[in-house]
Amino acid sequence: MASTVGVIFSNIHDENIPELSRHRTMASVPFGGRYRLIDFALSNMVNSGITTVGIVTKNNYQSLIDHLGSGKEWDLARKDGGIILLPPYSDDTDKPYTTRLEALMGITGFLTHRTEDYVVISDCDGIAHMDIADIVRYHEEKGADITMVYHEEREPSESSYFITLEPDRRTGRIKALRINPNDLRKGKKYNLYVNVMVMSRTFLIDTIQNAFTCGFTSFGRDILTKNVDTIKIYGYNFEGYYAGVNSLADYFRHSMELLDRKVRTELFAARDIYTKVRDSAPSRYVDGAKVANSLISDGCCIKGTVENCILFRGVKIGKGSVVRNCVLMQDTVVGENVALDSVITDKNVVIRDRRNLAGCAELPYFISKGRMI
């Protein structure tokens, strides 16, 4: 894996959850009480021995820079390699990219100056514990040009852009690749591409340069679908837990899944998921507080009732308040005698005394950053 470089797209799926990405990248969306979405893709690479990761940015990336810092939490504070922030435009243009292919064209200089044999490309919309080293081994064994990771799903994706794969059962080579198919049926299994792929660095550079010469604009439509018969594209079946964040409802549902011990074990037990560490005081539970089946981060103060919730750092729950099925982000303050059910708050939200707010699993009630209600 010392011969593999990572590339992570931080902004590609911002439109999936505009409520949470209005002031930040998709990569820096908080998740699970103490993590950001990029922590999963970045930790998967680091755990597999990748020591150089390029982060492709576009806009709203101040919180991402604050979170990543020097990269020491991921053991990526290095003189050679480590975390490298890549700008949204190349030396040839001052306009930010609008498609994945344009973004790849913009980082050609970064790829050219690297010496690794392989490139692992990942987005930040997926939550999974994935062995990247095993995917690279599979790529080598198959002699593939491109290896695309997929996961079997029974429900159609809510994303505005998704790809389904049809691999040959015997060889694993992709026979068909469809973008946004409209004939998917609920309850039927299909192979969803999870936005992780492997290819050789020189192959990727040649592909980008050829696409630029031909005037292509879409990596999926102009390169993958048009050349599925000529390029050796293989599918790697990821069989573990995978959560794709394609909407606010998806974010809420997958957050609630963390309350299942089996999901937490699969995500966090085998290998660590690294994140920025903050030194905060332990949470405080005042006499009369009741907490059941919840994840409580450090620095919280709870005086009321909390059930089936995820509380980020510094959340305060007032006396007499009942909070159920909620995701409350950092420094949210809930006053006294408040009732919340299926609510998501962004950071620094204040909910005053005697407020009653409720949503549902399919449409959680969302309160944006810094609001007071």
ROMARKOL-885318 format. One line per 10 residues: their letters; for each residue x, y, z of C-alpha. Coordinates in pm, 1 decimal, always signed. Layout:
<rs>
A> X Y Z; ... .
</rs>
This chain:
<rs>
MASTVGVIFS> +0.0 +0.0 +0.0; +305.3 +226.2 +11.7; +258.0 +239.1 -366.0; -98.1 +375.8 -344.7; -208.3 +738.6 -319.3; -554.4 +846.6 -207.1; -782.7 +1114.0 -351.4; -1094.4 +1225.4 -161.9; -1363.3 +1455.0 -306.6; -1498.1 +1678.9 -31.6 .
NIHDENIPEL> -1776.0 +1869.1 -213.7; -1910.5 +1634.1 -481.0; -2236.2 +1546.2 -298.1; -2314.0 +1874.0 -120.7; -2651.4 +1891.7 -295.1; -2765.2 +1570.3 -123.3; -2813.5 +1740.1 +213.0; -2816.9 +2116.6 +150.8; -2950.8 +2169.8 +501.7; -2619.4 +2053.4 +653.4 .
SRHRTMASVP> -2380.4 +2154.0 +372.7; -2492.7 +2516.0 +343.4; -2198.6 +2634.4 +553.9; -1962.4 +2338.0 +515.9; -1852.9 +2067.2 +275.2; -2013.5 +1724.9 +263.3; -1684.3 +1595.5 +400.6; -1714.3 +1800.7 +719.2; -2078.8 +1717.4 +800.7; -2083.3 +1601.4 +1167.3 .
FGGRYRLIDF> -2187.5 +1241.4 +1232.6; -2217.1 +1004.0 +1525.3; -2152.3 +1248.2 +1808.2; -1784.1 +1318.9 +1743.0; -1697.1 +1238.5 +1380.8; -1714.3 +1408.3 +1040.9; -1809.2 +1216.1 +725.0; -1455.2 +1243.5 +585.2; -1322.7 +1052.6 +886.3; -1451.2 +723.6 +743.7 .
ALSNMVNSGI> -1292.9 +754.9 +398.3; -971.5 +896.6 +543.1; -942.3 +635.2 +818.3; -1006.8 +352.9 +572.2; -711.6 +472.7 +365.9; -481.7 +525.7 +664.1; -570.3 +187.3 +815.1; -470.5 +29.2 +483.1; -127.2 +192.0 +485.2; -185.7 +490.5 +253.9 .
TTVGIVTKNN> +32.2 +781.5 +369.0; -51.0 +1044.1 +104.8; -407.8 +1167.0 +53.0; -512.7 +1456.3 -169.0; -834.0 +1631.4 -59.5; -1013.8 +1796.1 -353.6; -1193.2 +2109.0 -230.5; -1429.4 +2355.9 -392.5; -1610.0 +2587.7 -150.3; -1715.5 +2622.5 +214.5 .
YQSLIDHLGS> -1407.2 +2430.8 +323.5; -1299.5 +2639.8 +624.1; -1454.7 +2392.1 +869.5; -1285.8 +2107.2 +680.4; -945.9 +2276.6 +715.9; -1012.1 +2333.4 +1087.6; -1103.5 +1968.5 +1130.8; -808.6 +1820.0 +941.3; -545.1 +2054.5 +1082.8; -197.7 +1912.2 +1025.6 .
GKEWDLARKD> -337.6 +1559.9 +991.0; -171.1 +1430.2 +1307.9; -486.1 +1251.4 +1430.2; -460.9 +1031.3 +1120.3; -79.9 +1001.6 +1143.1; -57.4 +1214.2 +829.0; +150.5 +1504.0 +963.6; +443.4 +1421.8 +737.1; +719.1 +1608.7 +555.4; +663.1 +1393.1 +246.2 .
GGIILLPPYS> +300.7 +1324.7 +162.2; +38.1 +1336.1 +435.7; -277.4 +1540.3 +376.2; -256.2 +1767.8 +70.8; -540.2 +2013.8 +6.1; -604.2 +2044.9 -367.1; -762.4 +2366.1 -502.7; -1085.1 +2365.2 -708.5; -909.3 +2477.9 -1026.9; -590.4 +2395.4 -1214.6 .
DDTDKPYTTR> -304.9 +2613.7 -1336.8; -485.6 +2640.8 -1671.5; -808.6 +2797.2 -1544.4; -936.0 +3019.4 -1264.2; -1286.1 +2870.7 -1268.6; -1383.6 +2605.2 -1012.1; -1478.4 +2262.3 -1144.6; -1840.6 +2174.1 -1211.5; -1803.9 +1797.4 -1273.0; -1589.3 +1516.0 -1137.8 .
LEALMGITGF> -1397.8 +1496.7 -1464.8; -1313.9 +1867.4 -1450.1; -1194.3 +1819.7 -1093.0; -969.7 +1531.6 -1201.3; -832.7 +1748.4 -1481.3; -755.5 +2011.6 -1220.4; -543.2 +1774.3 -1009.2; -344.2 +1628.0 -1300.0; -37.0 +1813.4 -1174.8; -68.6 +1649.4 -833.2 .
LTHRTEDYVV> -106.4 +1303.7 -991.8; +184.4 +1358.3 -1230.7; +424.0 +1448.7 -950.4; +335.1 +1141.7 -743.5; +528.8 +816.1 -785.5; +277.2 +563.5 -651.3; +146.8 +289.9 -882.0; -221.7 +310.6 -786.1; -481.5 +574.2 -703.5; -779.4 +516.4 -473.5 .
ISDCDGIAHM> -1059.2 +768.3 -534.0; -1330.5 +809.3 -272.1; -1620.9 +1044.2 -203.7; -1750.8 +1142.1 +140.0; -2115.4 +1036.2 +112.1; -2056.9 +680.1 +238.9; -2018.6 +551.1 +595.0; -1839.0 +216.5 +609.1; -1541.8 +31.5 +751.3; -1365.8 -75.3 +431.2 .
DIADIVRYHE> -1034.0 -257.4 +375.3; -878.4 -55.5 +92.3; -573.4 -284.3 +81.6; -796.7 -580.3 -6.1; -958.9 -381.0 -288.3; -615.9 -294.1 -431.5; -510.8 -662.9 -411.5; -828.8 -758.1 -597.1; -752.9 -493.2 -859.9; -404.5 -639.1 -912.3 .
EKGADITMVY> -523.4 -999.4 -926.4; -781.4 -918.2 -1192.3; -542.4 -706.6 -1398.5; -818.5 -445.4 -1406.7; -802.2 -99.7 -1556.3; -1065.0 +23.6 -1310.7; -1211.6 -146.2 -1004.4; -1542.4 -5.6 -879.7; -1668.9 -94.1 -531.8; -2038.5 -176.7 -505.0 .
HEEREPSESS> -2283.5 -278.9 -236.0; -2603.8 -479.4 -278.1; -2910.6 -270.0 -195.9; -3283.3 -344.3 -189.5; -3413.0 +10.9 -212.4; -3358.1 +260.4 -497.7; -3119.0 +542.5 -419.3; -3261.3 +887.2 -340.9; -2952.2 +1053.3 -486.5; -2984.8 +1274.1 -793.6 .
YFITLEPDRR> -2691.2 +1084.5 -946.8; -2613.1 +718.5 -886.9; -2470.4 +422.8 -1076.4; -2574.7 +59.0 -1076.8; -2341.0 -216.8 -1191.7; -2398.9 -556.4 -1351.5; -2089.9 -773.1 -1291.1; -2024.7 -1109.8 -1452.6; -2092.7 -1364.9 -1177.8; -1794.4 -1579.2 -1274.3 .
TGRIKALRIN> -1522.9 -1323.4 -1346.9; -1644.0 -1007.5 -1171.9; -1597.9 -794.7 -1483.1; -1867.1 -531.1 -1531.6; -2096.2 -614.9 -1823.6; -2326.5 -317.0 -1791.9; -2315.6 +15.6 -1612.5; -2625.0 +233.1 -1577.8; -2652.1 +591.1 -1457.8; -2976.4 +695.2 -1284.3 .
PNDLRKGKKY> -3186.7 +401.5 -1411.6; -3557.0 +476.5 -1370.8; -3688.0 +120.6 -1374.3; -3563.9 +9.1 -1031.1; -3820.7 -161.4 -812.3; -3841.8 -158.5 -436.0; -3754.1 -489.8 -275.6; -3535.8 -603.4 -565.0; -3160.2 -623.6 -513.3; -2932.3 -408.7 -723.9 .
NLYVNVMVMS> -2560.6 -332.8 -712.3; -2502.9 +29.2 -613.9; -2163.9 +185.1 -684.0; -2047.2 +335.5 -353.6; -1817.9 +600.9 -504.9; -1490.1 +423.2 -431.1; -1266.3 +313.6 -719.4; -908.6 +200.4 -783.9; -698.8 +242.3 -1096.2; -333.8 +277.3 -1187.4 .
RTFLIDTIQN> -200.1 +629.9 -1164.0; -65.1 +632.3 -1520.7; -394.1 +494.8 -1655.8; -586.6 +771.1 -1477.9; -354.8 +1042.2 -1612.6; -382.1 +906.5 -1969.1; -760.2 +885.2 -1935.3; -785.7 +1245.4 -1813.1; -563.7 +1376.9 -2091.0; -758.0 +1187.2 -2355.1 .
AFTCGFTSFG> -1087.6 +1315.6 -2213.7; -955.5 +1671.7 -2224.8; -850.5 +1626.5 -2588.9; -1192.6 +1489.3 -2683.0; -1381.9 +1759.6 -2496.5; -1551.5 +1518.2 -2255.3; -1728.6 +1659.5 -1951.0; -1860.6 +1358.1 -1757.0; -1644.4 +1081.8 -1612.1; -1940.9 +847.8 -1575.7 .
RDILTKNVDT> -2117.1 +903.2 -1908.0; -1822.5 +982.6 -2137.1; -1565.1 +740.6 -1998.9; -1728.6 +459.4 -1801.2; -2054.8 +385.9 -1984.6; -1915.6 +442.6 -2336.3; -1614.1 +218.4 -2279.6; -1750.5 -58.4 -2059.5; -1676.0 -312.4 -2336.5; -1322.1 -192.3 -2407.9 .
IKIYGYNFEG> -1190.2 -85.9 -2064.4; -1142.2 -370.2 -1816.0; -1378.0 -252.9 -1542.5; -1423.1 -493.8 -1250.2; -1660.2 -479.7 -956.6; -1557.9 -540.4 -595.0; -1850.9 -653.3 -381.3; -1835.7 -486.1 -39.6; -2044.9 -702.6 +192.1; -2011.9 -508.5 +517.9 .
YYAGVNSLAD> -2229.4 -234.5 +663.0; -2264.1 +58.5 +424.9; -2468.9 +375.0 +475.1; -2506.8 +616.6 +185.7; -2608.6 +971.1 +280.7; -2831.5 +1085.8 -4.2; -3078.6 +1303.1 +185.5; -3152.5 +1449.2 +527.4; -3380.1 +1150.0 +593.3; -3089.2 +916.7 +510.6 .
YFRHSMELLD> -2864.4 +1109.4 +747.4; -3121.0 +1080.1 +1025.3; -3186.6 +709.8 +962.1; -2819.5 +614.2 +955.5; -2755.4 +821.2 +1267.0; -3026.7 +626.2 +1446.9; -2870.5 +299.9 +1324.9; -2565.9 +378.8 +1539.3; -2781.4 +300.5 +1842.0; -2769.5 -63.9 +1727.4 .
RKVRTELFAA> -2472.8 -234.4 +1894.9; -2411.5 -454.6 +1589.5; -2371.6 -150.8 +1364.0; -2135.6 +20.1 +1609.7; -1928.9 -296.0 +1640.6; -1892.1 -335.3 +1265.0; -1798.1 +29.0 +1213.4; -1564.5 +85.6 +1505.4; -1447.9 -242.6 +1663.2; -1218.3 -397.6 +1400.3 .
RDIYTKVRDS> -1013.0 -83.1 +1327.7; -1023.1 +268.2 +1460.3; -1203.4 +553.3 +1289.4; -985.1 +853.4 +1362.8; -1106.6 +1207.2 +1417.9; -1000.0 +1538.8 +1565.0; -961.6 +1499.6 +1940.1; -1091.1 +1765.2 +2177.5; -1011.4 +1772.5 +2549.2; -1347.2 +1828.8 +2715.7 .
APSRYVDGAK> -1482.2 +1754.8 +3059.6; -1694.1 +1439.6 +3103.5; -2069.0 +1471.0 +3063.6; -2266.3 +1557.3 +3375.1; -2596.0 +1394.5 +3474.6; -2789.6 +1596.5 +3731.5; -3017.2 +1426.0 +3986.7; -3341.3 +1330.0 +3815.8; -3188.6 +1295.5 +3468.3; -3289.9 +987.8 +3269.7 .
VANSLISDGC> -3094.4 +856.6 +2970.2; -3176.5 +542.5 +2769.4; -3026.3 +392.4 +2452.1; -2834.8 +705.5 +2354.8; -2485.8 +812.2 +2253.3; -2369.1 +1100.5 +2471.5; -2050.3 +1285.2 +2384.3; -1826.1 +1460.2 +2636.5; -1904.6 +1800.1 +2780.5; -2283.3 +1752.4 +2791.7 .
CIKGTVENCI> -2505.9 +1849.3 +3083.9; -2832.7 +1658.2 +3117.1; -3107.2 +1750.2 +3360.8; -3407.9 +1603.6 +3173.7; -3495.7 +1283.8 +2985.1; -3304.6 +1161.9 +2678.6; -3414.7 +852.3 +2485.6; -3281.2 +709.3 +2156.6; -3069.7 +1017.0 +2084.9; -2724.8 +1117.8 +1966.9 .
LFRGVKIGKG> -2585.5 +1418.9 +2150.4; -2267.5 +1587.7 +2026.2; -2018.3 +1769.9 +2249.7; -2143.9 +2037.0 +2485.9; -2519.2 +1975.9 +2448.4; -2732.8 +2093.5 +2741.1; -3075.5 +1948.2 +2822.2; -3283.0 +2149.6 +3068.7; -3485.1 +2026.0 +3363.1; -3822.3 +1873.5 +3276.4 .
SVVRNCVLMQ> -3738.6 +1842.9 +2905.2; -3802.9 +1518.9 +2715.7; -3588.7 +1457.2 +2408.0; -3655.8 +1146.5 +2199.0; -3517.1 +1020.4 +1864.9; -3306.0 +1331.9 +1808.4; -2963.6 +1426.0 +1673.0; -2841.5 +1736.2 +1855.0; -2512.5 +1878.0 +1731.4; -2239.5 +2058.3 +1921.1 .
DTVVGENVAL> -2336.8 +2319.5 +2182.8; -2711.1 +2285.5 +2128.2; -2899.5 +2422.6 +2429.5; -3243.5 +2283.8 +2513.5; -3431.9 +2485.7 +2773.7; -3666.2 +2361.5 +3046.5; -3991.6 +2170.3 +2988.4; -3917.9 +2126.2 +2617.7; -4048.4 +1829.1 +2416.1; -3849.6 +1718.4 +2109.2 .
DSVITDKNVV> -3912.2 +1418.1 +1884.3; -3727.5 +1337.4 +1557.6; -3540.4 +1668.4 +1553.5; -3197.9 +1746.8 +1404.1; -3020.8 +2059.0 +1523.5; -2707.3 +2202.0 +1367.5; -2439.1 +2357.2 +1590.3; -2508.9 +2636.8 +1842.2; -2887.3 +2607.6 +1832.7; -3091.6 +2737.4 +2128.2 .
IRDRRNLAGC> -3442.2 +2601.1 +2196.7; -3613.8 +2811.4 +2458.4; -3835.1 +2692.4 +2744.2; -4166.3 +2516.7 +2681.6; -4120.3 +2458.2 +2309.9; -4274.7 +2146.3 +2147.7; -4110.7 +2039.1 +1820.9; -4160.1 +1713.4 +1631.4; -4082.7 +1556.2 +1296.4; -4080.6 +1195.8 +1180.9 .
AELPYFISKG> -3826.9 +944.7 +1051.0; -3905.1 +1027.5 +686.7; -3906.5 +1404.4 +746.7; -3711.0 +1503.0 +1057.8; -3755.4 +1856.8 +1187.8; -3433.1 +2044.6 +1112.1; -3303.1 +2360.1 +1283.2; -3016.3 +2537.5 +1106.7; -2690.8 +2652.4 +1263.3; -2707.5 +2930.0 +1521.7 .
RMI> -3089.0 +2956.4 +1526.7; -3289.3 +3037.7 +1837.6; -3643.2 +2905.3 +1866.4 .
</rs>
